[in-house]
Amino acid sequence: MSGKVYLIGAGPGDPGLLTLRGKEILGRADVVVYDRLVSPAILGMCNPCAKMVDVGKMPQHHKVKQSEINKLLVQFAKENPSGTIARLKGGDPFVFGRGGEEALELVAAGVEFEVVPGVTSAISVPAYAGIPVSHRGIATSFHIITGHEKDVIASEQSERGNLSLDFEALARCPGTLIFLMGIANMEFIAKRLMECGKDPKTPLAFIEKGTTPYQRTVMATLMTAGETIVRENVTAPAITIMGGVVELGKTLAWKKNLPLSGKRLVVTRAAKQSSGITARLNALGAEVIETPMIETRPVDVKEWQDLANFDILAFTSTNGVESFFNQLFASGYDVRVLAGKKIASVGKITEKKLLEYGIRCDYVPEDHTGECLGKLLAKTSSESRILLLQGNLADDTLPKLLPNATRWVVYETLPVSELPEWKREAVASADAVVFASTSAVENFVKVMPQSTEGGAEPRISFCIGRMTETAARNHGFEAVTSDETTMDSLVKKIVEYYAP
Ligand code: SAH
């Protein structure tokens, strides 16, 4: 018996290009083994309880050897007999991703696996630069080629490099040529292609960090490829695309340079509250690292048999619903314990969450507030025995209006005490951090203590509220504060700061 390994393609960078299947598996994975090119936004979609293993490869020196990765996958599958092991790789796992080697090892070890294809950078990165890899009348085929084999850096000295490419065939080929991993060898590759007869005027584009907020396209020709890489400092990850289709990129480059393009921002609000601002900042071109400073945890309910003593169960948050049912199921019960009870919800969102568990609500107040719920329930029979299922920070509105009700705390909200390593790294490389409360500032400096080398972390903060601003300044942040205490106003300020 061993767990199942999923070889998942993460796509080229834009988290929106991860497949639905990939996302679903990451959400329930027990172990995630990931590569360097996988974006923090996608790592953020992984089951928060998953063991996160970074086998990322730095250019030139492999962090974890491929043979070790293969062994690790087998080992994790054996250690987690009914577990889900996600092997998350950039682009598509079978396009220069060594996914085949991993799969062979899994077969040899008798470990079940599944391949979840990804959007390969070879096609999507040109697309984000407005370059179609094929085009009627220009290119009737395209070829994806590795410009780098087995750590070989080709050079004049190493003659044809140890690159085993058939340059004569490639030079004759009229289709679009797409090189992955080829930047270090491109001068050599271009020279060989020209020697073999490819037109030196062939248009060529380097696309760096495609589909991410840092995407950059640099145009050249086969002739000027080498010097352009040096002059423009083209760096990995980048794709080189050659052929007539490259010209189309001049007309079709659709990805706008947005006001926040190339900025990495940390948002410290709780996930549920932050998705609005995250979407807005993303739309303005920023990369957002959601790093909530509080987290909710279920609180153990021991007295399930006491449920029999209540007629009405009232839920006031989706967290409450989730914690309640997760624990109910974990304790070996099921929804039959709710038979005959009336169910109340504070509002539509909580009501919808209850429906996911197959439970319809009997009471939902018009106004979606605790007060309205309290008044509504107070009107039910005075004999009704009411149970409030809430979090530790719930206020006394309901207990005051319903003095005979009982309250069970089913979840608690706590400050985050630690960030996973991948997130600390992502946060440390961010340009700025967004704070909406003094407690967020205080907790942030606790979980991101200043590095002794100094200054690796973001030193700019965007704050809501004067108190927050003061706290941020006290901790050495430069602070820019919104005029009003709204997210709209804050987003406006961020744009003004970066794109005045
Ligand atoms: N399996 C991956 C490719 C892995 S090889 C895929 O299907 O995309 C790694 C190479 O892919 C990099 O050296 C670079 O050439 C290319 N690459 C991956 N992501 C890229 C990106 N966002 N922008 C440009 N090139 C990228």
Residues whose N, C-alpha, C, O or C-beta is under 5 A from the ligand:
A	BS01	SAH	P12 G13 G90 G91 D92 P93 V95 F96 G97 V119 T120 S121 A122 V125 F179 L180 M181 G182 I207 E208 K209 G210 P237 A238 I239
